[in-house]
Amino acid sequence: MNAMRLLTTCAGLALAALAGCASPPRGVEPVSGFQADRYLGTWYEIARLDHRFERGLSNVTAEYTLLEDGRLRVINRGYDERRGRWREIGGVARFMGPRDVASLKVTFFWPFRGAYHVIALDREGYDYAMVTSSSRDYLWILARRPHLDPAVLEGLLAKACQWGFRTDDLIFVEHGGAGG
């Protein structure tokens, strides 16, 4: 099975598991006052909980662009260390409710959708974000640069731990090296 088909299959299975769930985990609220136009552009994955659809990837980024109809286009890209090549998948995100609440549904292939909730955000510069899905099994810490200030990262980890996420299980993503 080629890398793209494997990535597509794995992402589909993950999204299928999430398809019936939309709200964030209990006790966790999506960011309000969200400004989609400021969220656009490239985000570097700093840390994530392990999932089959991203296993073994380094140099992971997500690129968000605005579509004419108001939806967001997302391109997720990462370097597969084992195979020595890049993997990429594109999707479309739409807001679940008001555009100023950071709760979206992302579709990488129809009809499967996954919840995407921004639960922490640098409101001044939109320089970092923390994202989950509908369960505490999914967590991503993102930044505008490949590395995040250690004090900011520590604060996000403390917040995630307080919300019940398994921060000891986070994978800290390598940027640079063979794929960078």
Residue pairs with C-beta under 8 A, 6 or more apart in sequence:
1 9
3 80
3 83
3 85
3 87
4 87
4 88
4 89
7 53
7 87
7 88
7 89
8 89
8 108
8 109
10 52
10 53
11 53
11 89
11 108
11 109
12 108
12 109
12 112
13 52
13 53
14 51
14 52
14 53
14 114
15 106
15 107
15 108
15 109
15 112
15 113
15 114
16 112
18 113
18 114
18 115
18 133
18 134
18 135
18 138
19 111
19 112
19 113
19 114
21 115
21 133
21 134
21 135
22 96
22 103
22 105
22 115
22 134
23 103
23 115
23 134
24 30
24 103
24 115
24 117
24 119
24 132
24 133
24 134
25 132
25 134
25 135
25 136
25 163
25 164
27 163
27 164
28 117
28 119
28 132
28 163
29 119
30 101
30 102
30 103
30 117
30 118
30 119
31 101
31 102
31 118
31 119
31 120
31 121
31 123
32 100
32 101
32 102
33 100
33 123
34 99
34 100
34 101
34 102
34 118
34 121
35 100
35 126
36 66
36 72
36 95
36 99
37 66
38 126
39 64
39 72
39 102
39 118
39 126
39 129
40 64
40 65
40 66
40 72
41 63
41 64
41 144
42 61
42 62
42 63
42 144
43 61
43 62
43 63
43 64
43 129
43 142
43 143
43 144
44 60
44 61
44 142
44 143
44 144
44 145
44 146
44 173
44 175
45 60
45 61
45 62
45 78
45 140
45 141
45 142
45 173
46 128
46 141
46 142
46 143
46 147
46 148
46 153
46 172
46 173
47 139
47 140
47 141
47 153
47 170
47 171
47 172
47 173
48 54
48 60
48 139
48 140
48 141
48 170
48 171
48 173
49 137
49 138
49 139
49 140
49 165
49 166
49 169
49 170
49 171
50 169
50 171
51 138
54 60
54 78
56 80
56 81
56 82
57 78
57 79
57 80
57 81
57 87
57 173
58 78
58 79
58 81
58 173
58 174
58 175
58 177
58 178
58 179
58 180
59 77
59 78
59 79
59 173
59 174
59 175
59 176
59 177
59 179
59 180
60 76
60 77
60 78
60 79
60 173
61 76
61 77
61 78
62 74
62 75
62 76
62 77
62 142
63 74
63 75
63 77
64 72
64 73
64 74
64 93
65 72
65 73
66 72
66 73
67 73
67 92
70 94
70 95
70 99
71 92
71 93
71 94
72 92
72 93
72 94
72 104
73 90
73 91
73 92
73 93
74 90
74 91
74 92
74 93
74 106
75 88
75 89
75 90
76 88
76 89
76 90
76 91
77 86
77 87
77 88
78 86
78 87
78 88
78 179
79 85
79 86
79 87
79 178
79 179
79 180
80 86
80 87
80 179
81 178
81 179
84 178
86 179
89 108
90 108
91 106
91 107
91 108
91 109
92 106
92 107
93 104
93 105
93 106
93 107
93 116
94 104
94 105
95 101
95 103
95 104
96 103
96 104
96 105
96 115
97 103
102 117
102 118
102 119
102 121
103 115
103 116
103 117
104 115
104 116
104 117
105 113
105 114
105 115
105 116
106 113
106 114
106 115
106 116
107 113
107 114
108 114
114 133
114 134
115 133
115 134
116 131
116 133
117 131
117 132
117 133
117 134
118 129
118 130
118 131
119 130
119 131
119 132
119 163
120 128
120 129
120 130
120 156
120 159
121 128
121 129
121 130
122 128
122 129
122 152
125 144
126 144
127 143
127 144
127 145
128 141
128 142
128 143
128 144
128 148
128 152
128 156
129 141
129 142
129 143
130 139
130 140
130 141
130 142
130 156
130 159
130 160
131 139
131 140
131 141
131 142
132 138
132 139
132 140
132 165
136 163
136 164
136 165
136 166
139 160
139 165
139 170
141 148
141 153
141 156
141 157
141 160
141 170
146 175
146 176
146 180
147 175
148 156
157 167
157 170
160 167
161 167
